[in-house]
Amino acid sequence: MDKFSFDDVGVKVGLEIHQQLHTNKKLFCDCPPIESDEYTKKFQRRLRAVKSELGEYDPAALFEKSKSKSIVYFGNSKSSCLVEEDEEPPHNLDEDAKKLALVIASSLKSNIFSEIYPMRKTVIDGSNTTGFQRTMLISQGGFIDVEGEKIGVQSICLEEDAAKLLGDKGSVREYSLDRLGVPLVEIALEPVEGSPTKIKKIALSLGKLLRSTKKVTRGIGSIRQDVNVSVKNGGAVVEVKGVQQLDQLEKIIEFEAKRQHGLV
Ligand SMILES: [Zn+2]
């Protein structure tokens, strides 16, 4: 094949969108989500791998531990309390964030579960003081209409945002606590075939729908996309995490598809 064509290569893309919710407080405490680089407190932790519920160590956690990093957290008492420091149990789930997640799930015709349970997702890089992220599965299924085509929704979760990375030098990694615990909605879409332009249109439509609730945070960093790219007969699915701009999204899909196609 001389000329690269997205149709011939059969590019499949799965999008996962993380959108911060604009509520008055964090998901599991009363701290307001105020971003500031003025810090009034600082403490240090060391990461330690613990066995999972299945009695096994997470290989990624062991790998991180082998680097024996000290994690230093910076906080401001206006935007973080003992919950973010993991010195106090989480408070009740914020009702506004829950309602908003339900509104988003309804507008995507997603099937909402009758009961919601917080689960723990292991976090190995120190971006959460607890060593895990609290996440709740809200609904499954549904779709978004993009230019007459129904793009399927896999699942919608309500979860807490991670601490913000300030620096990573030598054996010390630094985070700030102001973003930790801010409510996020995670929407995972069914993988779709098509060009990067089509995928961008889908991301744009979803962004528009989220903004129509008038209750989502806007601006850089408030919406992040994880992109899974694979090509036909290519085997592996490659995930690119934390894409913040839609123009980047288009380019990443293109580069990744071309790279994988070159490997086939
Ligand atoms: Zn707090």
Boltz pocket constraint, residues with backbone or C-beta under 6 A from the ligand:
constraints:
  - pocket:
      binder: B
      contacts: [[A, 26], [A, 29], [A, 30], [A, 31], [A, 79], [A, 80], [A, 81], [A, 82], [A, 83], [A, 84]]
      max_distance: 6.0
